[in-house]
Amino acid sequence: MPTQTMINQGKNSYLARLLFLTLLFFIDFGAIAQVSPEARTTLIAEIDFVPEILEMIRKSLSRRIARPVSLAFQPDGRSEYSSRRPDFLLIEDGVATASLPLEFSPTPWHIDLVWVLVYRNGNGNFSTVPPTLEEFGKFLLQLKAENPNVYPWFESLYSKETLLNFNKLFAEPRARSEYEKLPFWQQPGMVKMLYRAMEQGLLNPLSVEADQALATKVFLAGDTQCFTLWVPLEFLDNAWLVEEAFGRAKITAFPGDGEKRFPRKILRLWKHDEIMVNWNSATLVSSSPVLIDADYVVDRKWVKFEAEKAYDRLIMGDF
């Protein structure tokens, strides 16, 4: 028969092992908790960001650093935070950084955004949007013929940022000329082109009252078949990412009369000095896009002094 001393020793040994395993669990759990919380990130940029765009950027950053990310948008470039300071900052190239807190430092990494046309196919044989403006116009005419009661194209023309991008692709002629009711793809400059597209019943006239958020909602609701917005660069080579964001849709450069060109913005990553980063680069495998890099100073000047003039001409038909 075991003595009482032996029983007590067995109990003590069991309790010691249980205490050790419990402490080991909490030590391991604490280590996991230190590396797994969301990386708090603040996005500082001058651009029309809507929830869908913010979500694409958040997921892109999360894939790059292999951590969950929370993302807050700060459009005016101030270095003020409502609660705890973030772990990371994403700052648009050109935004002043002199007033950033000293504990933040730049990294060599960045996320690129490109301005694209998002579209769904109609019932015809178009597998992709034709690359030239004329072929794009005929593509819209085909869509209109298939569904005469729906405008196939919707834009956020109330947004100065959208007008800026169209201006980069279709600069206005220096001298005004008489307006001729030719197809929109034969019109010189963005104002006549967009105005004529509305006259032809291809571009929804409500576009002149729509911001980027509304244009995105209209597309996602299935009430139009193409519109423009910003997406991360890796979307150009990954149909799965496009489908995740927009359903059964595709993206391409907005059609022009030459090579495909994509306006681009660069979001530079800054980090808190205590944070370590493992960066997974995303590279384009099969695409070699022609990128029109933003010039922050020039772009802000155009938005401040020219965007309103262009918008007034567009809604008034002032050519």
C-alpha positions in Angstrom: 0.0 0.0 0.0 1.5 3.4 -0.8 2.2 5.6 2.1 0.6 9.1 2.6 3.9 10.7 1.9 4.2 9.0 -1.5 0.6 10.1 -2.4 1.3 13.7 -1.5 4.5 13.6 -3.5 2.6 12.3 -6.6 0.0 15.1 -6.2 2.7 17.7 -6.0 4.4 16.4 -9.0 1.2 16.4 -11.0 0.4 20.0 -10.0 3.9 21.1 -10.9 3.6 19.6 -14.4 0.1 21.2 -14.8 1.4 24.6 -13.7 4.4 24.3 -16.1 2.1 23.5 -19.1 -0.2 26.3 -18.2 2.6 28.8 -18.0 4.0 27.5 -21.3 0.7 28.0 -23.0 0.4 31.6 -21.9 4.0 32.3 -22.8 3.4 30.9 -26.3 0.0 32.7 -26.6 1.7 35.9 -25.6 4.3 35.5 -28.2 1.7 34.9 -30.9 -0.3 37.9 -29.7 2.8 40.1 -30.2 3.1 39.3 -33.9 -0.5 38.7 -35.0 -2.5 41.9 -34.2 -3.6 44.1 -37.1 -1.0 46.5 -38.4 -2.5 49.9 -37.9 -2.0 51.9 -41.0 -2.9 55.5 -42.0 -3.2 56.4 -45.7 -2.3 60.0 -46.5 -3.1 61.1 -50.0 -4.9 63.6 -52.2 -7.3 61.4 -54.1 -10.9 60.2 -54.1 -10.8 57.1 -52.0 -14.0 55.2 -51.5 -14.5 52.1 -49.4 -13.9 49.7 -52.3 -10.6 51.3 -53.1 -9.5 51.4 -49.4 -10.3 47.7 -49.2 -8.2 46.9 -52.2 -5.2 48.8 -50.8 -5.7 47.3 -47.3 -5.6 43.8 -48.8 -2.6 44.6 -51.0 -0.6 45.8 -48.0 -1.7 42.8 -46.0 -0.4 40.5 -48.7 2.9 42.3 -48.8 3.7 42.3 -45.1 1.9 38.9 -44.4 -0.1 40.5 -41.5 -3.7 41.6 -41.0 -4.0 45.4 -41.7 -6.4 48.0 -40.5 -6.5 51.1 -42.7 -7.6 54.7 -41.9 -7.8 57.4 -44.6 -6.4 60.8 -43.9 -6.9 63.0 -47.0 -5.4 66.3 -46.0 -1.9 65.2 -45.1 -2.0 66.3 -41.4 -0.1 64.3 -38.8 -2.9 63.9 -36.3 -4.3 60.6 -35.1 -7.6 60.1 -33.3 -6.3 57.4 -31.0 -3.1 55.3 -30.9 -0.5 56.2 -33.5 -0.3 53.8 -36.4 2.4 51.2 -37.1 2.6 52.2 -40.8 1.9 55.2 -43.0 1.2 55.0 -46.7 2.0 58.4 -48.2 1.3 59.6 -51.7 4.5 60.8 -53.5 4.6 64.5 -53.3 2.8 64.9 -50.0 4.9 66.9 -47.5 6.5 64.7 -44.8 8.5 67.2 -42.8 5.9 67.3 -40.1 5.7 63.6 -39.6 6.5 62.3 -36.0 10.2 61.6 -35.6 9.6 57.9 -34.8 8.5 57.3 -38.4 11.0 56.5 -41.1 10.7 55.8 -44.8 11.2 52.3 -46.3 12.2 51.3 -49.8 8.8 49.8 -50.5 5.6 51.2 -52.0 2.2 50.3 -53.4 1.4 51.5 -56.9 -2.2 52.5 -58.0 -3.2 52.7 -61.6 -6.3 54.3 -63.1 -8.2 51.8 -65.2 -11.5 51.1 -67.0 -13.5 48.3 -65.3 -16.0 46.6 -67.5 -18.3 43.7 -68.0 -18.9 42.0 -71.3 -22.2 42.3 -73.1 -23.9 39.5 -75.0 -21.7 40.0 -78.1 -18.4 38.5 -79.0 -16.2 41.0 -77.2 -13.8 39.2 -74.9 -12.0 42.4 -74.1 -12.6 46.1 -74.6 -11.1 47.1 -77.9 -7.9 49.2 -77.4 -8.6 52.2 -79.6 -11.1 54.9 -78.8 -13.1 54.3 -82.0 -13.4 50.6 -81.3 -14.4 51.4 -77.7 -17.1 53.6 -79.1 -18.4 50.8 -81.3 -18.2 48.4 -78.3 -20.5 50.8 -76.4 -22.9 51.1 -79.3 -23.1 47.3 -79.3 -23.9 47.3 -75.6 -26.5 50.0 -76.1 -28.1 48.0 -78.9 -28.3 44.9 -76.7 -30.0 46.9 -73.9 -31.4 50.3 -75.2 -32.8 51.3 -71.8 -29.4 51.2 -70.0 -26.5 53.6 -70.4 -23.4 51.3 -70.9 -20.9 53.8 -69.4 -21.0 55.7 -66.1 -18.4 58.1 -64.8 -17.5 60.1 -61.7 -17.3 63.4 -63.6 -18.2 65.5 -60.5 -14.8 64.4 -59.2 -11.9 66.7 -60.0 -9.5 63.7 -59.8 -11.4 61.9 -62.6 -11.3 65.0 -64.8 -7.6 65.2 -64.1 -7.0 61.7 -65.3 -9.1 62.3 -68.5 -7.1 65.4 -69.1 -3.9 63.5 -68.9 -5.1 61.1 -71.6 -7.0 63.6 -73.7 -5.5 67.0 -73.3 -7.6 70.0 -74.3 -6.6 71.7 -77.6 -5.0 75.1 -77.1 -7.5 76.9 -79.4 -11.3 76.3 -79.3 -12.9 75.2 -82.5 -16.5 74.9 -83.8 -18.4 71.9 -82.4 -19.3 69.3 -84.9 -21.6 66.4 -84.0 -19.2 63.7 -84.9 -18.9 60.4 -82.9 -17.4 61.0 -79.5 -14.2 59.2 -80.5 -13.5 61.8 -83.2 -13.8 64.8 -80.8 -10.7 66.7 -79.8 -10.0 67.0 -76.1 -11.8 65.4 -73.1 -14.6 68.0 -72.8 -16.0 67.5 -76.3 -15.4 63.8 -76.1 -17.3 63.3 -72.9 -20.1 65.7 -73.9 -20.6 64.0 -77.2 -20.6 60.5 -75.5 -23.5 61.8 -73.4 -25.3 63.1 -76.5 -25.0 59.7 -78.2 -26.7 58.0 -75.2 -23.6 56.0 -74.3 -22.3 57.9 -71.2 -25.0 58.4 -68.6 -25.7 62.2 -68.2 -26.0 61.7 -64.4 -22.2 61.2 -64.5 -21.8 65.0 -64.2 -23.4 64.7 -60.7 -21.6 61.6 -59.6 -18.5 61.3 -57.4 -16.3 58.2 -57.3 -18.4 56.5 -54.6 -21.6 56.8 -56.6 -20.0 55.6 -59.8 -18.7 52.6 -58.0 -22.1 51.8 -56.5 -23.8 52.1 -59.9 -21.4 49.6 -61.4 -21.6 47.1 -58.6 -25.3 47.3 -58.7 -25.2 46.2 -62.3 -26.7 49.5 -63.6 -23.9 50.2 -66.0 -21.2 48.1 -67.7 -18.1 50.2 -67.4 -16.6 52.9 -65.3 -13.1 54.1 -64.1 -11.3 54.1 -60.8 -7.9 53.3 -59.1 -6.7 49.8 -58.4 -3.4 48.4 -57.1 -1.0 47.7 -59.9 -1.0 43.9 -59.4 -4.6 43.8 -60.5 -3.4 44.2 -64.1 -2.0 40.7 -64.0 -4.4 38.9 -61.7 -8.0 38.2 -62.8 -8.7 36.6 -59.5 -8.1 39.9 -57.6 -10.4 41.8 -60.1 -13.2 39.2 -59.6 -12.8 39.4 -55.8 -13.3 43.2 -56.0 -15.8 43.6 -58.8 -17.4 40.2 -59.5 -17.3 38.9 -63.1 -15.5 41.9 -64.6 -12.2 42.8 -66.3 -9.9 45.8 -66.3 -7.9 47.6 -69.0 -6.3 50.9 -69.8 -8.8 53.5 -70.8 -8.9 53.2 -74.6 -7.0 55.8 -76.6 -5.4 56.2 -80.0 -2.0 54.7 -79.2 -0.4 52.4 -76.7 -2.2 51.6 -73.5 -1.4 54.1 -70.8 -2.2 54.0 -67.2 -2.0 57.1 -64.9 -0.2 56.0 -61.7 0.1 57.1 -58.1 2.8 55.8 -55.8 2.0 55.2 -52.1 5.3 55.1 -50.1 5.5 53.0 -47.0 6.7 54.6 -43.8 7.0 52.6 -40.6 7.2 53.2 -36.9 10.9 52.6 -35.8 9.9 49.8 -33.5 8.2 47.8 -36.2 10.0 45.1 -38.3 8.8 44.5 -41.9 9.1 41.5 -44.1 8.1 42.7 -47.6 6.7 40.3 -50.2 7.2 42.0 -53.6 4.3 41.7 -56.1 5.6 41.7 -59.7 3.8 41.8 -63.0 4.6 38.6 -64.9 3.1 39.1 -68.3 2.3 42.8 -68.5 4.6 45.7 -69.4 2.2 48.7 -68.8 3.1 52.2 -69.9 2.7 54.3 -66.8 2.0 58.0 -66.6 3.5 59.0 -63.2 1.7 61.6 -61.2 3.4 65.0 -60.7 2.0 66.1 -57.4 2.7 69.8 -57.8 1.5 70.0 -61.4 -1.6 67.9 -60.6 -2.6 70.0 -57.6 -2.2 73.1 -59.7 -4.5 71.7 -62.4 -7.1 70.6 -59.8 -7.0 74.0 -58.2 -7.1 76.3 -61.2 -8.4 74.2 -64.2 -10.7 71.5 -63.0 -13.6 73.8 -62.3 -13.3 75.5 -65.7 -13.3 72.1 -67.5 -16.3 71.0 -65.5 -18.3 74.2 -66.3 -17.6 73.8 -70.0 -18.7 70.2 -69.8 -22.1 70.8 -68.2 -22.7 73.9 -70.2 -21.6 72.6 -73.6 -19.3 75.6 -73.8 -16.8 74.8 -76.6 
